[in-house]
Amino acid sequence: MSLDASTLFTSLLPDTIDSMTATILIIAAAFTSMLTAALGAGGGVMLLAALALTLPPAAIIPVHGLVQMGSNVNRAIMTWRHIHWQTILWFLPGVILGAWLASLFLMQLSLETLQLTIAGFIFFLCWGPKLPKMALSRPGILIASLITSFAAMFAGASGPLVAAFIKQQGGDRFRTVATFAASMSLQHAPKALVYGVAGFVFTQWIGLIILMIIAGFIGTWAGLHLLKRIDDQRFNQLFKWMLTLLGLRLCWQAWVNF
């Protein structure tokens, strides 16, 4: 990297992190986007863990939300032909209601309780009986969207729960990945508004966020090429175990923090 390029790169970063940390986060954004595109889930939680180790606590959830929104929008655009649009149509109102409710209770709920609740639902959706048709109907999608959007404002880890719910609806691996990407694009969008109103200054972080979104685009492109090489049966197995590991991680986090 030349001196001018290095100076430009540094000028895009917030004062609270150095160029080496930012480089690691940009690489992490690419890798985690590739993982989610190839296996359906997991990248968002991994990126959240990386941000938790490097960013000030107040910046973790809002920065994660915008970066993930960019990554999911990229993935949704690349796979738009496979999106189940009826799910998205009923997911959107729940996102709006969930974000509005969360804005009324911001930072007043127990993170540990949310983590255990999300983990419990993930285990049930992965290993329990198939949900009844009523739960997968339009009202069921609306309720699931409301609950997960509410939880996402606090825990930042509702993605695995949304992924598990979408997988219950059936369809091949491309429909799962595409519909999940579109759903999470909607769910991450309100975070900017809610945290902006709460006082978070996004302008200090926008340079790093843009660089991470660009890296995520590259990772998504690579991950979708890997997805083409995996058959539906193998994808379903990897997807279920990935979600299970993420649920166990949430339980561990809650136990440590209690």
Disulfide bonds with the S-S distance in Angstrom:
none
